[in-house]
Amino acid sequence: MSKSLEEAFSEASVHIINPATFVRAVLSGRRRNMQTEFERIDIRPVEIKGSVKLQISHNDGRATTTKNIDSDPLKITELLESGYANILVEHIKGSISIRITKSGEAHVSHTSKSLEQNLNHDKKKQRLLDPADPFLLEVGIADHKGAIKPSKNDKYLQVEEFLRLLVPTLEAAIIAGQIHKPTETNPLTIVDLGCGHAYLTFAAHQYLRSIGIPVHVTGIDVRTSSRDRNNKIAQNLGISETINFKAEEIASTTAQTADVVIALHACDTATDDAIAWAVMAASKLMLIAPCCHHDIQRQMSQSPEPWGALTKFGLMKERLGDLLTDSLRAQLLRIVGYRVEVIEFISGEHTPRNMMIRAVKTDAKAEAIDVQRYREICEQWGITPALEKKLPSLYIG
């Protein structure tokens, strides 16, 4: 149903400021020709000293800041009008979803379902994964007592933070119509390229299904030992119908399509194989955490001035090569029709490989200046990124 922005915002505001029925609200995405101060805003009611406040959480892609305010209609209207394209408001009897189109219209949809308020003002970060979840035991992150192994705590936190990025990005893409609404007959499809021990593969499967998102997951890894181990775990958990594993090279996988592509720490140009596969499979969402960047570093035989003053130091040349590699990957993704962000998905204390490329397919046509800048960088440095070689010329022009 189409409504004016004023009508849609008014309906959303009425639910948000009602302390008796409001459950939560999520503001995400960016309206055309508008800038938002934060990547995402979460709003929920909390009870503090006998009074219900609104807890506002701002996320800028790196960290979340939280503050509590009174239920001020003017403040809520200001937030709703601040440039977000997707607005989800849940109340105890259902939800309202607002998607603002490029033309500025508000498409509003409603669902009816019973939801519960949670007014707890808990400053402790809530864990998405119960340490006692059987899959954590099966993959070796938790012990038989349902406690996270000290040696696996960093891995557990990495999985948690990955889910905190995946879920809101996925929900926003579904609300925006960029990904179909998953059903049991038409589930969300996820392919994890270079899945290894499949910590993230199983976590995404288990968590998404636990929050009511039907999903089918495929894990790809070149090692037959990984395939056999992971398929056995799926059988032990009784989930083989909705998750499976294959022993294949990323570049030649038999997997055909996927709504969501994950590739975390695929080494060097295996990351480019993953991105190229996702582009050619028309995947709607990519979450890519690169690892090792030897290809561009090997090509940096001479540096355009004045960069020579920097690249004469081996360590700094290596780090600059890392940045060049991922910057050009991001630029290529923009050229082929993705909205791209490069973010830090977990603190560096847990893993030094904490940069993530997050890309959502919008099919926006590349501007000539984007292609020109890409070509100029490559020519100045005398490099040809592996990703460009792996994409048919029709994608880049």
C-alpha positions, 0 to 999 in steps of 0.5 A: 500500500502506498502512502504519503511520507507524512502518513507513514511516519505518523503511523510509525510514530504512534506505535513507537511512542506508545509504551504499552504496546511498542516492541522495537523499531529499526531504521536502516538503508539510505534514501536517494540523495540523502545522507544518514548520520548512522548506518542503522538506528535501533529503538526499543522500550526500557524500564528505568526506575519505574518509568518507560524510556526509549533506548536509542542505539546508533550503529555507524558500521564500527561501533554501537552507541546507546542512550535513553530518552523520553517518548518525545513525538518530535524526536521520533519524527525527527529520526523517521525523517532523517533519511532512512529508506527502510523502517520496521516497527514492531508492536505487540499485535504485529508490525509495520514495514515502510520502504521509501522508494527512489521517487519518495513514495512510502510503500507500507505493509502490515503483518499480524502476529503476537509479540512480547515487550522486553523492558529490561534495561540490560547493559550487558551485551546479549549473546545471540548464540547460547553456548549450550547450543548443540552445534557449538559442541559439535564444531568444537567451540563449546565443551560438554558442559555447554561452556565456551572453551577458553581457546575458542573464545575469540572464534565464538565472539567472531561468529557472534559479531558476524551474525550481528552484521548479517541479520540487520543487513539481511532484514534491510535487504528483504524490507527493501525488496532486494531479497525475496521474503524467505518461505519454507517453499522458497527459502533464503539460499546462502553459500559459504565459499571456503567454509573450512571448519564451518563455524560461520556456516552452521552459525548462520543456519542455526541462528537464522532458522531460530529467528524464523527465517527459512534458509538453505545453506551450502558450504564449499571447501576444497578439502574432502576432509572438511566436507566429510566432517561437516556433513557428518556434523549436519547429520548428527544435528539432524539438519542435513536437509537444509545444510550440505557441504561440497569438496570443490574449488571455489572457482569451479564449484557446482553451486549455481546461485545464492541470495547471500554469499559468505567468504571469510578469510579465503586466502589471496585470490580465492577471495577474488574467486568468491567475489567473481562467482557471487557477481556472476551468480547475481547474488544479492548480498555479499559478506567478504572478509579478505585474507592475504593480499599477495597478488597486488603486492607482487605486481607493485614493482614500481611506485608512482611518485610520490608514493615511492617515499612510502613503498621503500619500506617493505612493511608499509608497501605490504600494507598499502598493497592490502589497501589497494587490493580491497579498494579496487575490489570495492570499486569493481563491485560498485561498477557492476551494480553493488552498494559497497561498504568496507567495515571492521566487523570485529575488534582487532584484538580478536583477529587481525583479519577484521576488515569486511566488504559488505555489498548489496546488489542494487543494479545501479548503473556505474557512472563513467567517473567510477570506471575512469578512477578505477582505470587510472589507479591501475595504470598509475601502479601498473597493476591488474587486479585478479578480480578484473581478470575473473570477471567477463569484460561485459561486467566492467566495460 
